[in-house]
Amino acid sequence: MERKTQGPKRGMSGGDLMKVENQILEEFNIYASTLSTSAIERISKKRTQFKYLIIDEAGQTTEPSTIIPLKYDFEKIILIGDHKQLPATVFNEHNKKLGFDRSLFERMMLSNDIDSFILTEQ
């Protein structure tokens, strides 16, 4: 039997929106978020363990951004991306000179200490 849950509606009060968020965090097996949004305190108050962390476009995110969700407990962390395609997005030239335009994904790929898989077709 398929279970349907209504998402937030326009004009919902803050309390109603919090109830929907709580329901998502407590009942669903998959939680999707941006790296930055994963730091929101009300998420960590409800849940601290997840089976997997999957970061898409991991080659385009800075190391500090990638580290944000690591405050949670994961069985496995999966980074998906192409470290040779586009660098981590950094707008400040000073920060680029400091190396913040290197993603954690790129650093790990260059270290040769991790298992990696290359797609032969998409």
Secondary structure, 3 states (H helix, E strand, C coil): CCCCCCCCCCCCCHHHHHHHHHHHHHHCCCCCCCCCHHHCHHHHHHCCEEEEEEECCHHHCCHHHHHHHHHCEEEEEEECCCCCCCCCCCCCHHHHHCCCCCCHHHHHHHHCCCCCCCCCCC
